[in-house]
């Protein structure tokens, strides 16, 4: 994985801690160096600090999203709402606030990596204990098509590129078409939060899905959550 953190002590501490968990870490101290490493090598996950010299973490995330769907975890020292929103809007999958305990950071990393290799969810009308859809099953919702075997999404026949988190969120909706899913349910099932998480990650990811799939595809049910229109 690639870690981009400008604080020398934190960068070394995070690197040592993650290596103890068996992760191979390449580290950079500024955004431009991080961008060069990203372009030169292949990474399973990126951890980006928001406040970076040269090119900040939000700008770096946008540059990454121009060519890659690699999972991105943002780190913010302040937990500032604007930082969180800007990072998620730029395409980040999740965020943590520094200082962060190693076990929390590792839990978020594991969740992101699981999403990157996510297995299909049960299709419409399929009970959870029936197992995943059969190979090659195509889910259809108007002009939206989801190939659950190839993990591909199409709108009016044209492919749509989704990040692993966006895809897992869409599959969660597709498994329950027309059913209102509360934010805390989505946090548990998609982000795998075992505690009360920040619902902004849900709201911002839904906004990104709407931009890619059409604004009317996912309906807001005020006071409750969201549902996928059949």
C-alpha positions, 0 to 999 in steps of 0.5 A: 500500500502507499502511505502519503504523510508529511509528518516524519514521526507519524509516517514512520510510526504508521509504516512500522505498525502496518508492517507488523500486521504484514502489510508492505508499505511504500511511504511518501512525504508529500503529494507530488512524490506520492503521485509519482509513486502511484503512477510508477507502481501498483498499489492495493490501497492508498492512505492519504493525509489531507494536509500535504505540501505541494499537492494536498491529499484531496487534490491527490485523491482527485488525480488518482481517481482520473485513472484508478479505482484503487481504494483510498482512505483519507486521514484528517488531523482535525476531523473538520467537516469540510475536510471530510466532505471534500475528501469523500467528494474527491472519491475517497472511500473512507476516512479516519481522524488523527490521532488514530489507534492502530487497530482502528486503522487496520480495521478500516484497511481490512474493510476496504481491501475486502470491498475490493474483492467483494463477492456478489450480494443476493439478487432481487427476491433472493434469500440471503441463505440461498447464496450468491446469484448464479454465474452470469446473472444480470440484474436489471432496473430500468436502464441500469444493468448489473453483471454480478459475475463480471462485477460490471455496471451499465447504464443504457448499455454503456459501462460505468466505472465504480469504486469498490465501495460504490459497487458494494453500496449499489449491490446492497441496494440491488439486493433490496430493490424498493426497500428503504435502507437506513444509514446505520444499516448501510454503514454496517453492511457496506463499511463494516462499522461495528459502531456508530459511524459518520453517516456522511460517508453514506450520503457522499457515496450515494451522491457519487452513485447518483452522478454516475447512474442518474439522480433519480435512480436512488431515492431519498426517504427523508428521516429514514434512508435511501432506496433503489427504484425498481 
